[in-house]
């Protein structure tokens, strides 16, 4: 079986969808599937080669329009690579690829993974909507990370009969607390642990809610370790300085994987205060849960609360509500037994249902059904 995975970016570009496609491509090849990847390059050159054993084509990028890379070479490669594919598997949203598949794409079968509604680009979304309906109609099957999104997305609801839930799994073997990790955990707690440690991880984008977390810190004595970089990083760093919270809102930037694993194990609580439907799942929630952390997330009508279940693996609060976030943090800080109970359930859920192996099993079953 030959599968062509299509999106805008791939490793080493960092992001939730990019990481999901990488795990999927590498895992499929380990299981004997001829999985290939077509994306755009971050520069103007077209590159073809292998990344961790996966054949990857990155076509030269000319410019970006509303976060969508434009590459003329992409369309020629799409026509050629899709012609030999049993399944062309697009990852939405990336409008140039969807338009290309409608016009020139091949493949015996065409499927789509629907990661998120187009939330922020209102004008672009308005003009793209007719094409989106055509893409969803043309796709034989649509994978969605969780059942809630099928019911709450106005675009997916009319096509619910061909939507299939495939979780976004995580390679949980990465989060084993080795002796080296444990040494680093001790050092982190010695450096920062005079206060309860709240960890958050992610690209510092408009929907991540770091401003909400900073406002919550005014109401609770805790220290937030903020991992990641992004377009709103400078603004949120300045906000922490302006609020006099530079010592309790620590921006660590992007960190190596070994350091990230140590931070997960050093923290007391994981906060995921996302503010709108651009947040559809939250792989970092699964990573935190795999390390036994209770999670505080927001109810967005997406998969955030499918991953983290209220009073089971953590707490769920309204979005854009610093007081609610502060109250949830205080509740977990004041009740170590509750933290332990939620953290143990989080660990079991991550390792039982949200692993890479579970995702690959689901995706292979999905492909087999399509090929029938």
C-alpha positions as CSV (number, residue, x, y, z in Angstrom):
1,X,0.0,0.0,0.0
2,X,1.4,3.4,-1.0
3,X,0.1,6.4,1.0
4,X,1.0,10.1,0.1
5,X,0.7,12.4,3.2
6,X,0.2,16.0,2.1
7,X,0.5,19.2,4.2
8,X,2.4,22.5,4.3
9,X,5.3,21.7,6.7
10,X,7.2,18.7,8.1
11,X,10.0,18.0,10.5
12,X,12.2,19.8,11.5
13,X,9.4,22.5,11.5
14,X,7.8,22.2,15.0
15,X,4.0,22.1,15.5
16,X,1.2,19.8,16.5
17,X,0.1,18.8,13.0
18,X,3.7,18.5,11.8
19,X,4.6,16.2,14.7
20,X,1.5,14.1,14.1
21,X,2.3,13.6,10.4
22,X,5.9,12.7,11.3
23,X,4.8,10.0,13.8
24,X,2.3,8.7,11.3
25,X,4.7,8.5,8.4
26,X,7.5,6.9,10.4
27,X,5.1,4.5,12.1
28,X,3.4,3.4,8.9
29,X,6.8,2.7,7.3
30,X,7.7,0.6,10.3
31,X,4.6,-1.4,9.7
32,X,5.4,-2.0,6.0
33,X,3.3,0.8,4.4
34,X,5.1,2.8,1.6
35,X,4.3,6.2,3.2
36,X,5.7,9.3,1.5
37,X,5.3,13.0,2.4
38,X,4.8,16.1,0.2
39,X,5.1,19.5,1.8
40,X,6.6,22.9,1.1
41,X,10.2,23.9,2.0
42,X,10.9,26.9,4.2
43,X,13.2,28.3,1.5
44,X,13.0,28.7,-2.3
45,X,14.7,25.4,-3.2
46,X,12.9,22.1,-3.8
47,X,14.4,19.3,-1.8
48,X,13.9,15.6,-2.1
49,X,15.4,13.0,0.3
50,X,14.7,10.9,3.4
51,X,14.1,12.0,6.9
52,X,14.3,9.2,9.4
53,X,13.6,6.7,6.6
54,X,10.6,8.5,5.2
55,X,10.8,9.8,1.6
56,X,10.0,13.5,1.8
57,X,9.6,16.1,-0.9
58,X,9.7,19.8,0.1
59,X,8.9,22.1,-2.8
60,X,10.4,25.6,-3.0
61,X,8.3,28.3,-1.3
62,X,7.6,31.7,-2.9
63,X,5.7,33.5,-0.2
64,X,3.1,33.1,2.6
65,X,-0.5,34.3,2.5
66,X,-2.3,34.1,5.9
67,X,0.1,31.4,7.1
68,X,-0.4,29.3,3.9
69,X,2.9,28.8,1.9
70,X,2.6,29.3,-1.8
71,X,4.7,27.0,-4.0
72,X,4.2,26.6,-7.7
73,X,6.5,23.5,-7.8
74,X,4.1,21.9,-5.2
75,X,1.5,21.2,-7.9
76,X,3.8,19.4,-10.3
77,X,5.0,17.1,-7.5
78,X,1.4,16.6,-6.3
79,X,0.3,15.5,-9.8
80,X,3.3,13.1,-10.1
81,X,3.4,11.6,-6.7
82,X,-0.4,11.2,-6.3
83,X,-0.6,9.4,-9.6
84,X,1.1,6.3,-8.1
85,X,-0.6,6.5,-4.7
86,X,-3.2,4.1,-3.4
87,X,-4.3,6.7,-0.9
88,X,-3.7,10.5,-1.0
89,X,-4.1,11.7,2.6
90,X,-4.4,15.5,3.0
91,X,-4.1,17.2,6.3
92,X,-6.5,20.2,6.6
93,X,-6.2,23.1,6.8
94,X,-3.8,23.9,4.0
95,X,-6.0,25.4,1.2
96,X,-3.4,25.4,-1.6
97,X,-3.1,21.6,-1.2
98,X,-6.8,21.1,-1.1
99,X,-7.3,23.2,-4.3
100,X,-4.5,21.2,-6.0
101,X,-6.1,17.9,-5.1
102,X,-9.4,19.1,-6.5
103,X,-7.9,20.2,-9.8
104,X,-5.0,17.9,-10.5
105,X,-4.6,15.4,-7.7
106,X,-4.7,11.7,-8.4
107,X,-4.6,8.6,-6.3
108,X,-7.0,5.6,-6.2
109,X,-8.5,7.1,-3.1
110,X,-8.6,10.6,-1.5
111,X,-9.0,11.0,2.3
112,X,-8.7,14.0,4.6
113,X,-7.6,14.5,8.2
114,X,-9.6,17.5,9.5
115,X,-7.4,19.1,12.2
116,X,-9.2,22.4,12.7
117,X,-11.8,24.8,11.5
118,X,-10.4,28.0,9.9
119,X,-10.9,30.2,12.9
120,X,-8.9,33.4,12.6
121,X,-8.7,34.2,8.9
122,X,-12.3,35.4,8.6
123,X,-12.0,37.0,5.2
124,X,-10.0,34.2,3.7
125,X,-12.4,31.7,5.3
126,X,-15.3,33.4,3.7
127,X,-13.9,33.2,0.2
128,X,-12.5,29.7,0.7
129,X,-15.7,28.2,2.1
130,X,-17.2,27.0,-1.3
131,X,-14.0,25.2,-2.1
132,X,-14.0,23.7,1.4
133,X,-17.4,22.2,0.9
134,X,-16.2,20.7,-2.4
135,X,-13.1,19.2,-0.7
136,X,-15.2,17.7,2.1
137,X,-17.7,16.3,-0.5
138,X,-14.9,14.8,-2.6
139,X,-13.0,13.1,0.3
140,X,-14.1,9.5,0.6
141,X,-13.5,9.5,4.4
142,X,-12.5,12.1,6.9
143,X,-10.5,11.4,10.1
144,X,-11.1,13.6,13.1
145,X,-9.1,13.4,16.4
146,X,-12.2,13.2,18.6
147,X,-16.0,12.8,18.4
148,X,-16.8,16.2,19.9
149,X,-15.3,18.1,17.0
150,X,-17.5,16.3,14.5
151,X,-20.6,17.6,16.3
152,X,-19.4,21.1,17.1
153,X,-17.9,22.0,13.7
154,X,-20.5,23.4,11.3
155,X,-18.4,22.2,8.4
156,X,-18.1,18.6,9.6
157,X,-21.7,18.1,10.8
158,X,-23.1,17.6,7.3
159,X,-20.5,14.9,6.6
160,X,-20.6,13.1,10.0
161,X,-21.5,9.8,8.3
162,X,-18.1,9.6,6.6
163,X,-16.1,10.9,9.6
164,X,-14.0,8.4,11.6
165,X,-12.3,9.1,14.9
166,X,-8.5,8.5,14.9
167,X,-6.7,9.8,18.0
168,X,-3.5,11.8,17.7
169,X,-1.2,9.4,19.4
170,X,2.1,10.1,21.2
171,X,5.3,8.2,21.3
172,X,5.2,7.6,25.1
173,X,8.5,5.9,25.3
174,X,10.1,9.3,25.1
175,X,8.8,10.2,28.6
176,X,10.5,7.5,30.7
177,X,12.2,9.1,33.7
178,X,15.8,7.8,33.1
179,X,18.4,8.4,35.8
180,X,19.7,11.4,33.8
181,X,16.2,12.8,33.6
182,X,15.8,12.3,37.3
183,X,19.0,14.2,38.0
184,X,17.8,17.1,35.9
185,X,14.4,17.0,37.6
186,X,16.2,17.5,41.0
187,X,18.1,20.5,39.5
188,X,14.9,22.1,38.2
189,X,13.1,21.8,41.5
190,X,16.1,23.2,43.3
191,X,16.1,26.2,41.0
192,X,12.4,26.9,40.8
193,X,10.7,24.7,43.3
194,X,10.3,27.2,46.2
195,X,6.8,27.6,44.8
196,X,4.4,25.1,43.1
197,X,5.4,24.6,39.5
198,X,2.9,25.0,36.7
199,X,4.1,24.0,33.3
200,X,2.7,24.9,29.9
201,X,4.1,24.0,26.5
202,X,3.3,25.1,23.0
203,X,3.9,27.5,20.1
204,X,3.2,31.0,21.5
205,X,0.3,31.7,19.1
206,X,-2.9,33.8,19.5
207,X,-5.0,31.0,20.9
208,X,-2.6,29.6,23.6
209,X,-3.9,31.8,26.4
210,X,-0.5,32.6,28.0
211,X,-1.9,36.1,28.8
212,X,-4.7,34.4,30.8
213,X,-2.1,32.3,32.7
214,X,-0.1,35.5,33.5
215,X,-3.3,37.2,34.8
216,X,-4.1,34.1,36.9
217,X,-0.7,34.2,38.6
218,X,-1.7,37.5,40.2
219,X,-4.2,35.6,42.2
220,X,-2.2,32.4,43.2
221,X,1.3,31.9,44.6
222,X,2.8,29.6,41.9
223,X,5.5,29.7,39.3
224,X,4.7,29.1,35.7
225,X,7.4,27.6,33.4
226,X,6.5,28.5,29.8
227,X,8.1,26.4,27.1
228,X,7.9,27.4,23.4
229,X,8.4,30.3,21.1
230,X,6.1,32.0,18.6
231,X,4.8,35.3,17.3
232,X,3.2,36.5,20.6
233,X,6.2,35.6,22.7
234,X,7.6,39.2,22.9
235,X,4.2,40.6,23.7
236,X,3.6,38.1,26.5
237,X,7.1,38.5,27.9
238,X,6.5,42.3,28.1
239,X,3.1,41.7,29.8
240,X,4.8,39.6,32.5
241,X,7.3,42.4,33.1
242,X,4.6,45.0,33.2
243,X,2.6,43.0,35.7
244,X,5.7,42.5,37.9
245,X,5.6,38.8,37.4
246,X,8.9,38.2,35.7
247,X,10.1,36.0,38.6
248,X,7.0,33.9,38.5
249,X,6.3,33.7,34.7
250,X,9.5,32.2,33.4
251,X,9.8,32.0,29.6
252,X,12.2,29.2,28.7
253,X,11.9,29.4,24.9
254,X,12.3,26.2,22.9
255,X,14.1,23.5,24.9
256,X,15.8,20.2,23.9
257,X,13.7,17.1,24.2
258,X,15.6,15.8,27.3
259,X,15.0,19.1,29.1
260,X,11.3,19.0,28.1
261,X,10.9,15.5,29.6
262,X,12.6,16.6,32.8
263,X,10.3,19.7,33.0
264,X,7.2,17.4,32.7
265,X,8.5,15.3,35.6
266,X,9.5,18.3,37.7
267,X,6.2,20.1,37.4
268,X,3.2,19.8,39.8
269,X,0.5,20.8,37.4
270,X,0.1,21.2,33.6
271,X,-1.9,24.2,32.4
272,X,-3.4,24.4,28.9
273,X,-5.4,27.6,28.9
274,X,-6.2,27.8,25.2
275,X,-8.8,30.4,24.2
276,X,-10.6,29.3,20.9
277,X,-11.4,26.5,18.5
278,X,-8.0,26.7,16.8
279,X,-7.0,24.4,19.6
280,X,-8.5,21.1,18.6
281,X,-6.6,18.4,20.6
282,X,-3.4,19.4,22.5
283,X,-0.7,16.7,22.1
284,X,1.2,18.4,24.9
285,X,-1.7,17.4,27.2
286,X,-1.1,13.8,26.4
287,X,2.6,14.2,27.0
288,X,2.0,15.8,30.4
289,X,-0.5,13.0,31.3
290,X,2.0,10.4,30.2
291,X,4.3,11.8,32.9
292,X,1.6,11.6,35.6
293,X,0.6,15.3,35.6
294,X,-2.9,16.5,36.3
295,X,-4.1,18.9,33.6
296,X,-6.1,22.1,33.7
297,X,-7.6,22.8,30.2
298,X,-10.4,24.9,28.8
299,X,-13.8,23.9,27.3
300,X,-13.7,24.9,23.7
301,X,-16.1,22.3,22.2
302,X,-13.1,20.6,20.7
303,X,-10.9,17.7,21.7
304,X,-9.2,19.4,24.6
305,X,-11.8,18.0,27.0
306,X,-11.9,14.7,25.2
307,X,-8.2,14.3,26.1
308,X,-8.4,15.7,29.6
309,X,-11.6,14.7,31.4
310,X,-13.0,16.8,34.2
311,X,-12.4,15.4,37.7
312,X,-10.9,12.3,36.1
313,X,-7.5,13.3,34.6
314,X,-7.7,17.0,35.6
315,X,-9.9,20.0,35.7
316,X,-11.8,21.8,33.0
317,X,-12.5,25.5,33.1
318,X,-14.1,28.2,30.8
319,X,-11.7,29.9,28.4
320,X,-10.5,33.5,28.8
321,X,-11.2,33.4,32.5
322,X,-8.1,34.2,34.7
323,X,-10.2,33.9,37.9
324,X,-11.3,30.3,37.0
325,X,-7.8,29.3,36.1
326,X,-6.5,30.7,39.4
327,X,-9.2,28.9,41.3
328,X,-8.4,25.6,39.6
329,X,-4.7,26.0,40.2
330,X,-5.3,26.8,43.9
331,X,-7.6,23.8,44.3
332,X,-4.8,21.5,43.0
333,X,-2.1,23.2,45.0
334,X,-4.1,22.9,48.2
335,X,-5.0,19.2,47.7
336,X,-2.0,16.9,47.1
337,X,-4.2,13.8,47.3
338,X,-6.4,15.2,44.5
339,X,-3.3,16.0,42.4
340,X,-2.1,12.4,42.9
341,X,-5.4,10.8,42.0
342,X,-5.9,12.9,38.8
343,X,-2.3,12.4,37.8
344,X,-2.5,8.6,38.2
345,X,-5.7,8.5,36.0
346,X,-4.0,10.8,33.5
347,X,-1.1,8.4,33.2
348,X,-3.4,5.4,32.7
349,X,-5.4,7.2,30.0
350,X,-2.4,8.4,28.1
351,X,-0.7,5.0,28.0
352,X,-3.9,3.0,27.4
353,X,-5.7,5.0,24.7
354,X,-3.6,7.9,23.4
355,X,-0.3,6.2,22.5
356,X,1.3,6.1,19.1
357,X,0.6,2.4,18.8
358,X,-3.1,2.9,19.4
359,X,-3.1,5.7,16.7
360,X,-1.4,3.5,14.1
361,X,-3.8,0.6,14.7
362,X,-6.7,3.0,14.2
363,X,-5.2,4.5,11.0
364,X,-4.4,1.2,9.5
365,X,-7.9,0.0,10.1
366,X,-9.1,3.3,8.5
367,X,-7.0,2.7,5.4
368,X,-8.1,-0.9,5.1
369,X,-11.7,0.2,5.1
370,X,-11.0,2.9,2.5
371,X,-9.3,0.3,0.2
372,X,-12.4,-1.9,0.4
